[in-house]
Amino acid sequence: MTSERTINQVIEQIEGDRDWLVGIVRDLVRIPTVNPKFERDEDLNREDQCQQLVGNLLADANMAVSTAEAFPNRPNVVGRLDGEDGNSLAINGHIDVVPSGDVDAWTTGPFEAAVRDGRIYGRGSYDMKGGLGAAIGAVRALAACGIELAGRLEIHSVVDEEAGGFGTRALLQGVPRTTAVIVAEPTQTDVMVCQPGLEWVRVTLRGLSAHAGWRYNDIYPQPQGPDRTRPGVNAAELATRFIDAIAHLERSWGKRKFHPLLPPGITTISPSVVHAGVGMGPNGLPTSVTNPATTPDVATIDFDLKYLPTETSEQVRREFEDFVHHWAMMDPWLREHPPRVQWDLYGLHFPEFNTDPDGPLVRSILRQSARHGLPGRVTGFPAVCDGAFYEGADPVIFGPCGADAHGVDEWVDIDSLIGVAKVMAVTAIEHCGVAQ
């Protein structure tokens, strides 16, 4: 049993290091780490420099540090305190961020890491360098207090979460898993024990090209005969009808699918990218998209589809495909030219997870949160995060307060950073145990 004296010592250490923790979060934010899949600029794509800083900080906390590239010049970093596997814990955080958007709309530069009113402002401060900084502060305090854990403790600092979690997926290949994981995404200090699954799916609809000048021939009754021009079938119009049908399916799911820890209607099917044009290119998209004089013969709709933590990907894929099939059967053209459904679009797939809200890790976080006056509600994560890839580790999402992730003037609350670091440190002690 961990002594109260040990716990108080760690908490006092983190409180005394408050300015240091604020400083390292600011240092992390000041290094632009825009995911190069979204915006290529060598001045902004500096993940390798940021990870070097993370590695140095973890090494200073007596962790064994290893680095491996998930992509060229885009390394993951693992800090490890060796111990038993049976009560091991990982804390995961990503350093890649989305672009700043309209820089002129920011009240301070997106990478200045300005401090005012008890907040750190900057791209990535909230999502999620603040949570990663809190984890680093937690292991630093353990080292400063000379606490040796019985179980293995790891910090996973990863790239590419914003583009589909490929950094964490690369990190976890061929490495021993921990029995538990905390993902330090910002949660307003709530304890989030589940998340929906996420699929990106493309539906392709094929029509028949024709000259737009003869559109009347496509849509109105015409004299029949051997000389009649063959009517076109407008794939853009098929797409609009299909999107409307999917909206009805989405509402149906929202009415009959429910999880007590997630908002009603979380099972969204968002039509996010639509292309219509002429000819199918080798990339699966229309070849020509700039000629309104030709009736489009191909349309693609890319959907962002979420499903409940209590469902499986296989179930939802079958249900979606069954709907598409029956919808197409109502149209003579589509019966002969059925839509194509393509899963794993761009390789993206976030599995669902549904951790026991009464599990020991959750109870530990709640107990320590209450100790420090943090809200500590048990709820679910309405988005998706890298916890999905820690199969069998009962992921829990827990991180600081703030606002405006992916938006202008993103910020993280300093007091919550300190509180989260304290909770993480003591939870690590309770979960991993102290070496005798």
Buried (B, 14 or more C-beta within 10 A) or exposed (E): EEEEEBBEBBBEBBBEBBEEBBBBBBBBBBBBBBBBBBEEEEEBBBBBEBBBBBBEBBEEBBBEBBBEBBBEBBBBBBBBBEBBEEBBBBBBBBBBBBBBEEEEEBEEBBBBBBBEEEBBBBBBBBBBBBBBBBBBBBBBBBBBBEBBBBBBBBBBBBBBBBBBBBBBBBBBEEBEBBBBBBBBBBBBBBBBBBBBBBBBBBBBBBBBBBEBEBBEBBEEEEEEEEEEEEBBBBBBBBBBBBBEBBEEBBEEBBEEBBBEBBEEBBBBBEBEBEBBBBBBEEEBBBEBBEEEEBBBBBBBBBBBBBBBBBBEBEEBBEBBBEBBEEBBEEBEBBEEBBBEBEBEBEEBBBBBBBBEBEBBBBBBBBBBBEBBEBBBBBBBBBBBBBBBBBEEBBBBBBBBBBBBBBBBBBBBBBBBBBBBBBBBBBBBBBBBBBEE
